[in-house]
Amino acid sequence: MASKNMTTIMALFLTFNLVFLGFTSAQPVCPLNQSELGICVNVLGLISITTSNAAQCCSILAGLNNVSLVSVCACEAVRLNILNLLGITVNLNLRLNGLLGLCRLPVQPGFNCLL
């Protein structure tokens, strides 16, 4: 038989695991694969982003049908682009809003794109 002390420790361990697992599963994850996301990264790397060169990226993002996923995937593309251009600091939220505005896609309210 397990001692009362060991039972308490196991109960606390399981409780903490459930709490932390709940926090991690609540965060949305971008379902796009690297090649799809790469198309948006390539568009973001251009000097001027226009409707014609962003059309393929916009159609990929529009296919997600979920505002939070669109924001997360666009942010991920912006992050990858910024990381490829080391040394250049750009406000990620402006880039995100610019891309989604060009695509005429909504931004998740209160969403912040963090590096």
TORZANU-668080 format. One record per residue (C-alpha): residue number from 0; residue in one letter; chain; x, y, z. Coordinates in steps of 0.001 Angstrom, whole numbers, padded with zeros to 6 digits. Layout:
BEGIN
<NUM, "A", "A", <X, Y, Z>>
...
% end
This chain:
BEGIN
<0, "M", "A", <000000, 000000, 000000>>
<1, "A", "A", <001242, 003473, -000876>>
<2, "S", "A", <001774, 005842, 001962>>
<3, "K", "A", <-000467, 008885, 002361>>
<4, "N", "A", <002489, 011141, 001571>>
<5, "M", "A", <003171, 009335, -001718>>
<6, "T", "A", <-000513, 009500, -002693>>
<7, "T", "A", <-000531, 013260, -002096>>
<8, "I", "A", <002607, 013718, -004189>>
<9, "M", "A", <001129, 011698, -007062>>
<10, "A", "A", <-002133, 013668, -006901>>
<11, "L", "A", <-000231, 016970, -007075>>
<12, "F", "A", <001916, 015698, -009937>>
<13, "L", "A", <-001131, 014668, -011972>>
<14, "T", "A", <-002910, 017939, -011212>>
<15, "F", "A", <000036, 020043, -012407>>
<16, "N", "A", <000323, 017929, -015561>>
<17, "L", "A", <-003348, 018448, -016388>>
<18, "V", "A", <-003123, 022193, -015784>>
<19, "F", "A", <-000015, 022663, -017954>>
<20, "L", "A", <-001379, 020374, -020664>>
<21, "G", "A", <-004527, 022491, -020729>>
<22, "F", "A", <-002508, 025670, -021279>>
<23, "T", "A", <-000512, 024232, -024150>>
<24, "S", "A", <-003470, 022697, -025958>>
<25, "A", "A", <-005368, 025999, -025805>>
<26, "Q", "A", <-002819, 027696, -028088>>
<27, "P", "A", <-003721, 027461, -031794>>
<28, "V", "A", <-001115, 025949, -034104>>
<29, "C", "A", <-000736, 026780, -037775>>
<30, "P", "A", <-001825, 023742, -039855>>
<31, "L", "A", <000025, 024864, -042996>>
<32, "N", "A", <003018, 022872, -044166>>
<33, "Q", "A", <006403, 024443, -044840>>
<34, "S", "A", <005879, 024866, -048594>>
<35, "E", "A", <002522, 026619, -048149>>
<36, "L", "A", <003942, 028856, -045446>>
<37, "G", "A", <007017, 029421, -047608>>
<38, "I", "A", <004864, 031048, -050295>>
<39, "C", "A", <003804, 033712, -047794>>
<40, "V", "A", <007379, 034105, -046556>>
<41, "N", "A", <008506, 034744, -050148>>
<42, "V", "A", <005796, 037384, -050604>>
<43, "L", "A", <006810, 039108, -047368>>
<44, "G", "A", <010422, 039201, -048542>>
<45, "L", "A", <009543, 041381, -051532>>
<46, "I", "A", <010283, 045085, -051376>>
<47, "S", "A", <006717, 046033, -052250>>
<48, "I", "A", <003864, 043674, -051528>>
<49, "T", "A", <001082, 044077, -054081>>
<50, "T", "A", <-002194, 042287, -054640>>
<51, "S", "A", <-000811, 040475, -057685>>
<52, "N", "A", <002234, 038971, -055971>>
<53, "A", "A", <000339, 038167, -052765>>
<54, "A", "A", <-002612, 036426, -054442>>
<55, "Q", "A", <-001301, 032896, -053872>>
<56, "C", "A", <-000514, 033583, -050208>>
<57, "C", "A", <-003926, 035209, -049709>>
<58, "S", "A", <-005727, 032207, -051202>>
<59, "I", "A", <-003829, 029857, -048874>>
<60, "L", "A", <-004683, 031951, -045809>>
<61, "A", "A", <-008313, 032391, -046912>>
<62, "G", "A", <-008652, 028601, -047083>>
<63, "L", "A", <-008155, 028287, -043327>>
<64, "N", "A", <-011721, 029486, -042574>>
<65, "N", "A", <-010819, 030458, -038999>>
<66, "V", "A", <-009796, 033954, -037934>>
<67, "S", "A", <-007455, 032750, -035189>>
<68, "L", "A", <-005672, 030297, -037525>>
<69, "V", "A", <-005303, 032967, -040208>>
<70, "S", "A", <-003683, 035309, -037685>>
<71, "V", "A", <-001400, 032591, -036299>>
<72, "C", "A", <-000252, 031395, -039741>>
<73, "A", "A", <000294, 034922, -041062>>
<74, "C", "A", <002263, 035758, -037928>>
<75, "E", "A", <004347, 032621, -038396>>
<76, "A", "A", <005122, 033670, -041987>>
<77, "V", "A", <006078, 037167, -040812>>
<78, "R", "A", <008298, 035657, -038098>>
<79, "L", "A", <010049, 033366, -040574>>
<80, "N", "A", <010597, 036276, -042939>>
<81, "I", "A", <012038, 038498, -040197>>
<82, "L", "A", <014302, 035694, -039006>>
<83, "N", "A", <015572, 035244, -042568>>
<84, "L", "A", <016422, 038950, -042711>>
<85, "L", "A", <018498, 039131, -039545>>
<86, "G", "A", <019443, 042616, -038536>>
<87, "I", "A", <016266, 044206, -039874>>
<88, "T", "A", <013784, 045035, -037150>>
<89, "V", "A", <010210, 045542, -038260>>
<90, "N", "A", <007064, 045898, -036184>>
<91, "L", "A", <005580, 042416, -036608>>
<92, "N", "A", <002022, 043554, -035950>>
<93, "L", "A", <002233, 046182, -038719>>
<94, "R", "A", <003492, 043556, -041174>>
<95, "L", "A", <000769, 041132, -040065>>
<96, "N", "A", <-001972, 043747, -040399>>
<97, "G", "A", <-000565, 044853, -043753>>
<98, "L", "A", <-000576, 041319, -045157>>
<99, "L", "A", <-004046, 040476, -043846>>
<100, "G", "A", <-005393, 043861, -044966>>
<101, "L", "A", <-004047, 043261, -048458>>
<102, "C", "A", <-005689, 039837, -048459>>
<103, "R", "A", <-008911, 041375, -047082>>
<104, "L", "A", <-008816, 038906, -044206>>
<105, "P", "A", <-009795, 039790, -040637>>
<106, "V", "A", <-007266, 039957, -037816>>
<107, "Q", "A", <-008188, 038160, -034611>>
<108, "P", "A", <-009167, 040855, -032081>>
<109, "G", "A", <-006468, 041369, -029464>>
<110, "F", "A", <-003963, 039175, -031340>>
<111, "N", "A", <-000329, 040230, -031037>>
<112, "C", "A", <002385, 038764, -033203>>
<113, "L", "A", <005442, 038294, -030993>>
<114, "L", "A", <008978, 037412, -032038>>
% end
